[in-house]
Amino acid sequence: MVGAPILRAEKLRIVELSITMENSSKAELFCEKKIEVYLENKSKLELYGQPSVTVKAIKGSSLLQKRE
């Protein structure tokens, strides 16, 4: 995701995911098993579920939040 898109998919069933977010992107996701994240430049990811998380990078004032 590049630019300032907003993705709300907390009800979508995702088993494995690799996501790159840049430039103030925002996303709400539910992931069951495994997620790999790269966040840059004020991106915000709200993560639902209990996946194993691999962080490639969290740069700038980006934020990864675990939700229930």
C-alpha positions as a Markdown table, in Angstrom:
| # | Residue | x | y | z |
|---|---|---|---|---|
| 1 | Met | 0.0 | 0.0 | 0.0 |
| 2 | Val | 1.5 | 3.3 | -1.1 |
| 3 | Gly | 0.0 | 6.8 | -0.7 |
| 4 | Ala | -2.6 | 7.2 | 1.9 |
| 5 | Pro | -5.0 | 4.3 | 1.3 |
| 6 | Ile | -7.2 | 2.9 | 4.0 |
| 7 | Leu | -8.0 | -0.9 | 4.1 |
| 8 | Arg | -10.5 | -2.3 | 6.6 |
| 9 | Ala | -10.6 | -6.1 | 6.3 |
| 10 | Glu | -10.8 | -7.2 | 9.9 |
| 11 | Lys | -13.6 | -9.7 | 8.9 |
| 12 | Leu | -11.7 | -11.1 | 5.9 |
| 13 | Arg | -10.1 | -14.5 | 6.7 |
| 14 | Ile | -6.4 | -14.3 | 5.9 |
| 15 | Val | -4.1 | -17.2 | 6.8 |
| 16 | Glu | -0.7 | -15.9 | 5.7 |
| 17 | Leu | 0.2 | -12.4 | 4.5 |
| 18 | Ser | 3.2 | -10.3 | 3.6 |
| 19 | Ile | 2.4 | -6.6 | 3.7 |
| 20 | Thr | 4.3 | -3.4 | 2.8 |
| 21 | Met | 2.8 | -0.1 | 3.9 |
| 22 | Glu | 4.3 | 3.4 | 3.1 |
| 23 | Asn | 3.3 | 7.1 | 3.3 |
| 24 | Ser | 0.5 | 7.3 | 5.9 |
| 25 | Ser | -1.3 | 4.1 | 4.8 |
| 26 | Lys | -3.8 | 2.6 | 7.3 |
| 27 | Ala | -5.0 | -1.0 | 7.5 |
| 28 | Glu | -7.1 | -3.1 | 9.9 |
| 29 | Leu | -6.5 | -6.8 | 9.2 |
| 30 | Phe | -7.3 | -10.2 | 10.7 |
| 31 | Cys | -4.6 | -12.8 | 10.2 |
| 32 | Glu | -4.8 | -16.4 | 11.5 |
| 33 | Lys | -1.3 | -17.9 | 11.1 |
| 34 | Lys | 1.6 | -15.8 | 9.9 |
| 35 | Ile | 2.2 | -12.2 | 8.8 |
| 36 | Glu | 5.3 | -10.4 | 7.6 |
| 37 | Val | 5.2 | -6.6 | 7.9 |
| 38 | Tyr | 7.2 | -3.6 | 6.6 |
| 39 | Leu | 5.9 | -0.2 | 7.7 |
| 40 | Glu | 7.3 | 3.2 | 6.7 |
| 41 | Asn | 6.5 | 6.9 | 7.0 |
| 42 | Lys | 3.5 | 7.1 | 9.4 |
| 43 | Ser | 1.8 | 3.9 | 8.4 |
| 44 | Lys | -0.5 | 2.3 | 10.9 |
| 45 | Leu | -1.5 | -1.4 | 11.0 |
| 46 | Glu | -4.1 | -2.7 | 13.4 |
| 47 | Leu | -3.7 | -6.5 | 13.6 |
| 48 | Tyr | -6.4 | -8.9 | 14.8 |
| 49 | Gly | -6.0 | -12.6 | 15.4 |
| 50 | Gln | -3.0 | -14.5 | 16.9 |
| 51 | Pro | -0.5 | -14.9 | 14.0 |
| 52 | Ser | 3.2 | -15.2 | 14.3 |
| 53 | Val | 4.6 | -11.8 | 13.3 |
| 54 | Thr | 7.9 | -11.2 | 11.4 |
| 55 | Val | 8.8 | -7.6 | 11.4 |
| 56 | Lys | 11.0 | -6.7 | 8.4 |
| 57 | Ala | 11.0 | -3.0 | 9.4 |
| 58 | Ile | 9.0 | -0.3 | 11.2 |
| 59 | Lys | 10.4 | 3.0 | 10.2 |
| 60 | Gly | 9.6 | 6.6 | 11.1 |
| 61 | Ser | 6.6 | 7.1 | 13.2 |
| 62 | Ser | 4.8 | 3.9 | 11.9 |
| 63 | Leu | 2.8 | 1.9 | 14.3 |
| 64 | Leu | 1.8 | -1.8 | 14.6 |
| 65 | Gln | -1.0 | -2.4 | 17.1 |
| 66 | Lys | -2.3 | -5.7 | 18.2 |
| 67 | Arg | -6.1 | -5.8 | 18.6 |
| 68 | Glu | -8.6 | -8.4 | 20.0 |
